[in-house]
Amino acid sequence: METSRIDNQVPFMAIHPTEIIKDEIKERGMSQKELAERLGMQASNVSRMLREKESITSALAAKLETALGIKSSFWLNAQAEYNKDVLAIEQRNEKEQVAVDKEYMLSSLLNMKELYAKLKIRTSLFVQEKLDALSQIFGMEPAEIPYFQLAYNGNFKKSDNVTTDEKNQRTWQVLAYVSAKHNTPTCKYEKGNAREAAIEIASSAHKGGISEEQIKEILNKYGISYSYVSKLEKAPIDAYSSWVDDYPAIVTTHRYNDICKLVFNIIHELGHIELHIKQNTNVAYISDGAYSTDQKEEEANKFAEDILIAPDIWKDIVNTSSKGIGVNNIVQHLRLQAKAKELDFGLVMWRYKFETHKYALRGTNPEKITRPVKENFI
C-alpha cells in the first residue's frame, strides 16, 4: 500500500497517519487495547498517541508493520506527506488571506458576484483560484483591472432620469472589454471601414430588414469586433465602442428589444470609430440613449442619422410632413413616405422619434431583434 497525490495540489485538510490507524483497526474490528498489545505498548499510551496525533517515528512505524502487516515505509511516507501538506496548507492560507484582501479591494470598485457569474468562475473556488482565473482571462494581475478600466476614458452620457450604479457600470465595461477581446474580427480594419460598414448595414436594413447576426457578419468583414453583453442592474448602457488590441470593437446590451434602435446605436458607435477613436488609444464611448450636448456625441448622432437616411431624402420627408399633417396622421404619413422612397418604415419612424422625442406614438410597436447574438467571453 502506497500513498500518492497529484503534484502541486494542496488538500483542503491534512490527514494525519493516526487517522489511518483508527480507520484500519475499525475495519478489522480491533480494539485499541488489542492494538496496544500487538504494539507492545500500554493502552493509555496508544490512546494518547491516537488522540494527540503523535508523529510516526521509525520505531513506531516498525511496530505498526508488525502489528498490522503494513510496511513501515508506508507509515513513514504518510507522516512525511502529512508534514508536507500542513506546510502547504499554511502557505496557501497565507496566500488566501492576501487574495481575500485583494478581492475586498476589487469589490469596492466592481460587482465581483456578477463578474464571476458572467465569466463562469465558480464561487466555490478558493479566492486565490478565482483571482488566478481572472488574471488568465484579462492577461494582467486582478489588482490592475480597475486601473485598466479607468484608463479607458469612458465618454458616458448620463441620463438625469435614470439612477446609475457606478460599480455595475464599471463591471459592465470590464466585461465588454473581455467580450471584445474574445470576439476577434475576421478581417483587418482599414481607415474608412467604419463608414463603409455603416452604409452596408443601413442599406441591408432598408432592403427588407436585418438580423443582429447579419450585422455582426458585416462588421467582422470590415475588421470590427461585435459582441453582446447583457446590461447589469442600474447600468443604463445601450452600446460601447473602443479600440481593443489592433481592431475597433462595438458591444451592445439589448437594453431595449428593438432592432431599429439597435441599428441606430451600432451606427452611432461606428460614427465614434470613424470620427473619434484613434488606433491604440485608451478611449471608450458608452451610450445610454440620453440626449447629450457633447460635441462628439452630437457628431456621432448626425453620422448615424445621415447614414440611415440621406439628408436630402430626410429633408424632403420632414418638409412634406410639416404641411398640415396632424399628430394622429403622422404615422400613416411616414409609412407612405417610407414606401415611396423604398425605406424601412421602422427606421424612418425611429429617426422621427429620435429627432422629435415622441417615443409614444400609436401604431409604432418596436420590431424585435431577430437572430440575437449570444454572450461569449471565451
Secondary structure, DSSP 8 states (H G I E B T S, - for coil): ------TT---SS---HHHHHHHHHHHHT--HHHHHHHHTS-HHHHHHHHHHT----HHHHHHHHHHHS--HHHHHHHHHHHHHHHHHHHHHHHHHHHHHHHHHHHHTTS-HHHHHHHTT--TTS-HHHHHHHHHHHHTS-GGGHHHHHHHSEEEE---TTS---HHHHHHHHHHHHHHHHTS--SS---TTHHHHHHHHHHHHHHTT---HHHHHHHHHHTT-EEEE----TT----EEEEEETTEEEEEE--SS--HHHHHHHHHHHHHHHHHT--TT--EEEEE-S-----HHHHHHHHHHHHHHS-HHHHHHHHHHHTTT--GGGHHHHHHHHHHHTT--HHHHHHHHHHHHT-TT-TT-------S-------
